[in-house]
């Protein structure tokens, strides 16, 4: 209201634009009433919703303004003549179905009548020069019922509900229920009013429950409402009847997307991709789609209510090609990870998959019963995203669902089993990981997939290394490396060389580790794996650390961390931050060490990654001892030891924990959990993750 009133001071033509039910008519009526004292000849409200004949637009305006018809002059000319010297406001409400004729009349009024100002309400602008567009958004829903602050949507619901049920109290409990109702109705005033009217016969809980079928419950029997505002469906019907056939088809096509879509996505699924840009712009213009910036791209979303309407109107049958086009778009997008050769490009892919993950899920739900092998390939491609983002539980669940499908090809089954083994290893379930790895190898051998066999061997080597069986890990890495060389798989060769270098450094064979890194330098220019490049940089940092070259180590670790952050690899970022805590600590910068260790622990807790939490406790023990906080050091040491025993984690790490334990013993501090019971390591980890320098 304030924005429109203010705009009238500088503009003679205002278009109040918004989706159906958002409150344009209410605003128009309140505006006309508020502007009465401002204009010498008044403010006039003209309702156009009931007019279907475009020839009657001028007549309707003249009737509303009380201008008598002169049979010798056209209505338009008589209207212009009558208003030529008037100072007044004309509000033309619900103009979208007569847009061209309303635009023509408004333009003539503004040109011939200098004292006239016009406000138009519509689903889309008039597109006239000098038009000031005010987009009316749904009601804000940011109130906090617990503090007594109710949002606009909640206040509107209570106002309407108490009119039909005076005993409804707007206390905190009810306000929270109403806030949930308003959120599900996306702050659309008409929907909120229709829901509130149901309070006469239904409880708030019943209203909320029945919003799953909102078109059935959001109905009004109020005879004062226009026909198109008596049901939510009628309001949306009104909008869609005004669309061109191509616009309606496009809207129904892109309604398949869950959580929004990009222009590229729309072009991939719609029936007329050549016109996608124009059709998309038209639906935005008509207030049926909203636009949000998501990274480097724009994303387009329907109101949930509109999307439900579209999906209900055109249920997809088995022969409908739309779900197949949607699935093809998702598989093409997921398969683009291999094209990303820089950290920024790979980070873009991770970010885009993050935005599209709901579409990936709906595509998988469609494909799983119909095309299980294609669903399996998509799941295999998405495993990289789930691993980088730390969403191992979701990845494992999808792997399990696809693997339970009948008719999987051996190669697809092998790829899924191998990735399942990787996720089991991340969860520290090494026994299951070994079993899955063996099954993957068998499946690859049946399929005659030599590359797959090498990948399974590589995964088995990782399991060996994680459980401390270094000789077996070395043998399996060398076998995998041989297979990768035979396939000329550069990225896979680099991974094997890198992990062999890790074994070399863990055995204190720094010479072999450095020789392996020299081999990797020959392969790196041909690699597209930015993850691995960052891992190799990190390993160089570790070797510098072991050689005592602390400034060089810090530079390498920080470069590796920058890449991992750009990609969005949170697990690796947490590991590198823990490494940096060691470098900073040994360089005498305890404050920076604490900052790095705290961030690492926060990520570890979010990812629920036990190994990261273990080394995090050990970092805090070292820092606490240096700070003279001996009780905290003992507490951290106790939890690290308890978790190592629980997870059978034997990798020694880079900190001298026996020395720390010896120092605490010398200082007469026992290795006990102190303030926390032995099984409350999570609360202890959260406490230390908030420890600031």
ROKERO-405183 format. One record per residue (C-alpha): residue in three letters; x, y, z. Coordinates in pm, whole numbers, plus 50000, padded with zeros to 5 digits. Example, Ala and Ser with C-alpha at 12.3 -4.5 7.8 and 13.67 -1.06 7.14 Angstrom:
2
ALA512304955050780/SER513674989450714/
END
This chain:
693
UNK500005000050000/UNK502725024750099/UNK504745016649787/UNK501805022549553/UNK500795054849729/UNK504365067549708/UNK504685057749341/UNK501565077949255/UNK503465109249345/UNK505955103949061/UNK504075082348809/UNK500705086148643/UNK500325049448553/UNK500835022048812/UNK500434984848741/UNK499934963749054/UNK500944929148937/UNK500754895749115/UNK499414860249104/UNK495784851949167/UNK494684853749529/UNK497594875449640/UNK495354904549737/UNK495374928349441/UNK491644936349463/UNK491804942949837/UNK494754965949783/UNK492944984049500/UNK489864990549715/UNK491935002850010/UNK493995024749778/UNK490905041249624/UNK489505047949971/UNK492805061850100/UNK493325084449796/UNK489875101049814/UNK491145132149999/UNK494175135149770/UNK492345140349440/UNK489955169749397/UNK487515149249191/UNK487855117149385/UNK489165081949342/UNK487105057349142/UNK487175019449161/UNK486225000548842/UNK485744962648857/UNK486464945948522/UNK486394909248623/UNK482824904148505/UNK483414919748162/UNK484084895547877/UNK483374918647581/UNK486354941447515/UNK484024967347358/UNK482504973147703/UNK485704984447879/UNK485175021747818/UNK481445018247891/UNK482155001448226/UNK484565029148325/UNK482075056048221/UNK479295039048420/UNK481485036848730/UNK482325073948705/UNK478655083448654/UNK479135097248302/UNK475885097248107/UNK475875082747758/UNK475575106447461/UNK474215087147160/UNK475985110846920/UNK479515105147060/UNK481485073247115/UNK481805062847476/UNK485605066347464/UNK485445101947328/UNK482805111647580/UNK484935097047862/UNK488015116447748/UNK486015148747713/UNK484445144948059/UNK487775138748232/UNK489905163648036/UNK489975189148323/UNK489435165848617/UNK491925156548888/UNK491115121048986/UNK492355085549028/UNK490925056848824/UNK491565021648961/UNK490954994348702/UNK490774961048886/UNK491264926248731/UNK492414937148388/UNK494374906748274/UNK491694892448042/UNK491204926147866/UNK494814937047869/UNK495084951847519/UNK491874972447547/UNK492684984047899/UNK496144994747779/UNK494635014247489/UNK492125032147714/UNK494725039647982/UNK497085054547724/UNK494365076847579/UNK493315088547926/UNK496875097748019/UNK497445116347692/UNK494175135747688/UNK493565141248061/UNK496645155548241/UNK494995154848582/UNK494085117948568/UNK496185090248720/UNK495505053448657/UNK496175022648871/UNK495654988948704/UNK495624955348885/UNK496454925148672/UNK498394892648656/UNK500744909948410/UNK501804945648324/UNK500354966748041/UNK503824972347888/UNK503285009547827/UNK505975036147838/UNK506075053348176/UNK504305024548350/UNK505525018748705/UNK505224981848796/UNK504614972249158/UNK504804934649212/UNK502564923449495/UNK504124894849687/UNK502484870049926/UNK502234879850292/UNK505384877650500/UNK505624847250729/UNK508634856850940/UNK506914861851274/UNK507984844051593/UNK504924830951779/UNK507034822052084/UNK507944858952131/UNK504424871552063/UNK505384884551718/UNK502854871951464/UNK503424874351088/UNK501024891750850/UNK499734858050733/UNK499024845951089/UNK497264878551178/UNK495074875950868/UNK494144839750951/UNK493124848451308/UNK491174879051192/UNK489104858350948/UNK488864827251168/UNK487654846251475/UNK484844861251263/UNK483354826251230/UNK484694812051557/UNK484964839651821/UNK486314816052089/UNK489504808451892/UNK492344822152106/UNK495484834751932/UNK497884820752191/UNK501374807152121/UNK500224771452060/UNK497544781351812/UNK499864807051653/UNK502424779951581/UNK499754758151418/UNK498484787351212/UNK502034796551110/UNK502474761450968/UNK499164764550778/UNK500174798350634/UNK503584785050536/UNK502024755950347/UNK499714781050174/UNK502784802150086/UNK501344833950233/UNK498674837449961/UNK495904858550124/UNK492964842349940/UNK494144807550036/UNK494634818550398/UNK491154833950409/UNK489534802850262/UNK491374781050514/UNK490414804050802/UNK486734801450704/UNK486954764050776/UNK487684771651143/UNK483904773151196/UNK483694735251165/UNK487264721651177/UNK490054723551432/UNK493374739051333/UNK494944704451329/UNK492214691751095/UNK492674721450861/UNK496424715550849/UNK495964678350786/UNK493514684050501/UNK495764708350315/UNK497214678050139/UNK494064681249924/UNK493854718949940/UNK491564722549639/UNK488854702849819/UNK489024722050147/UNK489694757650027/UNK486134765749922/UNK483964795050028/UNK480154797150031/UNK480214834850084/UNK477804849549823/UNK479624883049831/UNK482734867849677/UNK483084866949301/UNK482654832649145/UNK486364829849066/UNK487334836949429/UNK485034811949595/UNK487504783449546/UNK491264782149511/UNK490874760949200/UNK488604786849037/UNK491204813949100/UNK493904793848927/UNK491474783048652/UNK490904819948577/UNK494644825348526/UNK495114795248301/UNK492084802048083/UNK493804834547984/UNK496924816847856/UNK497604808647494/UNK497624770947416/UNK501434770947382/UNK501774788147721/UNK499464762747886/UNK501414733647738/UNK504724748847844/UNK503454754748199/UNK502304718648226/UNK505644706348091/UNK507834725648335/UNK505544717048627/UNK507324683448629/UNK510324699548796/UNK510564697149174/UNK512184726249354/UNK512394748649049/UNK514244747448719/UNK516624766648493/UNK516144778548136/UNK518344749848017/UNK516174725048206/UNK513004739348052/UNK514504736947704/UNK515374700447770/UNK511864689247862/UNK509354712047693/UNK507604703147370/UNK508734735347195/UNK512324742747307/UNK512804769247036/UNK510184791147206/UNK511254782847563/UNK512774817047635/UNK509694835947516/UNK507274812547691/UNK509264814148013/UNK509314852148001/UNK505564852647938/UNK504754830948243/UNK506994852648462/UNK505284883548321/UNK501884868548401/UNK502924862048764/UNK502694824248728/UNK506424818748778/UNK508784836149018/UNK512494841248956/UNK515354836249199/UNK519044839249136/UNK520824806549219/UNK524574809549178/UNK525344820348822/UNK521884810548697/UNK518284820948735/UNK515854795148870/UNK512134796048812/UNK509514782649050/UNK505744779549064/UNK503844785349382/UNK503304750649524/UNK499554754949490/UNK499844763249119/UNK502154733649065/UNK499724710249239/UNK496964723549014/UNK499004716848700/UNK500014681848806/UNK496434673148906/UNK495034686348578/UNK497314665348359/UNK498314632948533/UNK501194616548347/UNK500344583048191/UNK502724555048100/UNK502894567847742/UNK503584604047836/UNK507084613047704/UNK507524641247956/UNK508874620348250/UNK511354603848012/UNK512584637847891/UNK512894649248253/UNK514904617948337/UNK517154623148034/UNK517864658748146/UNK518834646548494/UNK521104618848364/UNK522834642848123/UNK523434667748403/UNK524754641548646/UNK527044627348376/UNK528704660948319/UNK530984657048622/UNK533714642148403/UNK533784673648188/UNK534854695648481/UNK538614701248465/UNK539024730148713/UNK538004734849074/UNK535574762248974/UNK533954740748705/UNK533684710948938/UNK532344733649210/UNK529744746148962/UNK528694710248894/UNK528384702649266/UNK526404734649321/UNK524084727549028/UNK523434691749142/UNK522654706249485/UNK519984728549333/UNK518644699749121/UNK518824672249381/UNK515034671549428/UNK514664666949052/UNK517234638949065/UNK515194621949336/UNK511914624649147/UNK513604612348827/UNK514934581949016/UNK511514574749166/UNK510064574148814/UNK512864553548655/UNK513454527748928/UNK510444505348852/UNK510564511348474/UNK514254514148381/UNK516324500548672/UNK519604499548477/UNK519294536048378/UNK518334544548735/UNK521434525748851/UNK523704545848618/UNK522224578248751/UNK522734567249111/UNK526344557749030/UNK526964592448885/UNK525374609549185/UNK527554590549432/UNK530354615749373/UNK528014643849477/UNK526764625149786/UNK530324616649890/UNK531624652049845/UNK528694667250031/UNK528884641250306/UNK525414627150231/UNK526504591250268/UNK523244579450425/UNK521154591150130/UNK523614576949879/UNK523644543550058/UNK519834542650067/UNK519554548149690/UNK522264522349623/UNK520354497149832/UNK517084503949653/UNK518564500049306/UNK520544468949399/UNK517324452549515/UNK515844456749165/UNK515514426948935/UNK517154425848594/UNK520284446448664/UNK523084442348411/UNK526304428348562/UNK528304459748480/UNK525734482548642/UNK525494459548943/UNK529284459648980/UNK529454497748971/UNK526754500549237/UNK528334474149461/UNK531724491249440/UNK530244524749539/UNK528324507749820/UNK531644493949944/UNK533114529049941/UNK530224542650147/UNK530434513450390/UNK534134521150438/UNK533344557850504/UNK530964545650778/UNK533824524150914/UNK531874492350837/UNK534914475550685/UNK533584440050706/UNK530584449050491/UNK532834469450262/UNK535044438950193/UNK532024417150115/UNK530604443049876/UNK533974447049709/UNK534234409749645/UNK530714409449498/UNK531574439349278/UNK534664421549145/UNK532594390949054/UNK530004412348876/UNK532674430848677/UNK534354398148578/UNK531014384548450/UNK530544416548250/UNK534104414348112/UNK534794449248250/UNK538564450848314/UNK538374486948424/UNK535684478248675/UNK537804449848816/UNK540694474248862/UNK538364499049037/UNK537154471849274/UNK540764462449347/UNK541504498949422/UNK538554501149662/UNK539724469449836/UNK543164485149878/UNK541574515250049/UNK539814491650290/UNK543104473650361/UNK544854506650423/UNK542094519350653/UNK542264487650865/UNK546064487950891/UNK546844458950654/UNK549494478550467/UNK551154449250281/UNK547784438450138/UNK546924474650054/UNK550224478649867/UNK549664446949666/UNK546114456949576/UNK547124492449476/UNK549874478749251/UNK547404454249093/UNK544904482149038/UNK547624504548892/UNK548524477348642/UNK544884474848534/UNK544564512648502/UNK547714514548289/UNK546354487548058/UNK543194508448015/UNK545234540947982/UNK543064555948256/UNK545184585748363/UNK543014597648651/UNK542794562648797/UNK546564558148765/UNK547064590548956/UNK544754578549232/UNK546714546349271/UNK550074564349267/UNK548774589349521/UNK547604562449763/UNK550864543249725/UNK552634575549815/UNK550434577750125/UNK551574542950225/UNK555194552750163/UNK554954583150387/UNK553144563550660/UNK556064538650652/UNK558494568050682/UNK559804559550335/UNK559854595950230/UNK562204588749940/UNK559714564549778/UNK556864588949846/UNK558734616949673/UNK559614593949380/UNK555934585049342/UNK555024621849343/UNK557524627149062/UNK555684600048865/UNK552404617848932/UNK553844650548800/UNK554244633848459/UNK550584623148456/UNK548974654348606/UNK548914675348284/UNK546644648848125/UNK544324646548426/UNK540884662548458/UNK540434652248823/UNK540684684649021/UNK540044665349344/UNK543114644449288/UNK545234674449197/UNK544304689649533/UNK545094656749708/UNK548544655349549/UNK549184691349657/UNK548124681650006/UNK550524652150007/UNK553364674949900/UNK552444696250198/UNK552674666050424/UNK556124656950296/UNK557234692950354/UNK555864689950707/UNK557854658050766/UNK560994674450628/UNK560464703950862/UNK559694728550582/UNK556734744150765/UNK556144775350548/UNK556114753850232/UNK553804728850402/UNK551364756450497/UNK551284769450139/UNK550554734949994/UNK547854727050248/UNK546184760950200/UNK546164756549821/UNK544644722249855/UNK542024735450099/UNK541064763549859/UNK540354738049584/UNK538384715049814/UNK536284744249936/UNK535634755949578/UNK534474720949490/UNK532364718049803/UNK534204687749943/UNK533464691650312/UNK535004659050436/UNK538334666250266/UNK538204702450383/UNK537834690650742/UNK540824667050705/UNK543024694450558/UNK542004718850830/UNK543144693351086/UNK546444690250898/UNK546814728050897/UNK546214728451272/UNK549304706451305/UNK551394728951077/UNK550344760951254/UNK550914745251595/UNK554434733951510/UNK555144768251366/UNK554214783651702/UNK550904798951591/UNK548584782751845/UNK545724806851776/UNK545574797551405/UNK545914761051501/UNK542874764251728/UNK540814782051461/UNK541584754751206/UNK540914726451454/UNK537584741851563/UNK536314745251206/UNK537424709751130/UNK535544696251431/UNK532374715251343/UNK532354699650995/UNK533154665251139/UNK530144667451371/UNK527844678751088/UNK529024649450875/UNK528964625151169/UNK532464613551067/UNK534074594051356/UNK537644594151219/UNK537594631951180/UNK536214635551532/UNK539014613451669/UNK541804634251514/UNK539884665551614/UNK540004655251982/UNK543724648351943/UNK544294682951796/UNK542454698852087/UNK544454678052337/UNK547694691552190/UNK546434727452186/UNK544934725352537/UNK548204712152678/UNK550094741052520/UNK547584765552667/UNK547964750753016/UNK544384737353014/UNK545414703353144/UNK541924691353239/UNK540684698352886/UNK543714680952738/UNK543064649952951/UNK539404650252856/UNK540164652252482/UNK542774624952507/UNK540314602052684/UNK537604606652423/UNK540064601552136/UNK541204568852290/UNK537664557052360/UNK536574564052000/UNK539704547651859/UNK538864516052051/UNK535194517351951/UNK535984520951579/UNK539154499751581/UNK541044529051431/UNK544784521651451/UNK546274548051220/UNK548664567151445/UNK548274601551288/UNK550844629151297/UNK550604640051658/UNK552744625251934/UNK549884613252152/UNK552094591352378/UNK554154622352460/UNK550984642352536/UNK549764614252761/UNK553164612952930/UNK553134650452992/UNK549674648653147/UNK550794619553366/UNK553864639353472/UNK551554668253561/UNK549344643953761/UNK546324647453531/UNK544424615153476/UNK543164605553127/UNK539444607853213/UNK536464624453045/UNK536054649253332/UNK532784668253299/UNK531334643653046/UNK530494606753094/UNK532414582552868/UNK529584579352614/UNK528964616852585/UNK531774623952340/UNK529424642852106/UNK528624670152360/UNK532304672452445/UNK533184676252074/UNK530574703752037/UNK532034721652338/UNK535524721652196/UNK534374730751844/UNK533214763851995/UNK536564770452162/UNK537864803352022/UNK541404816652002/
END
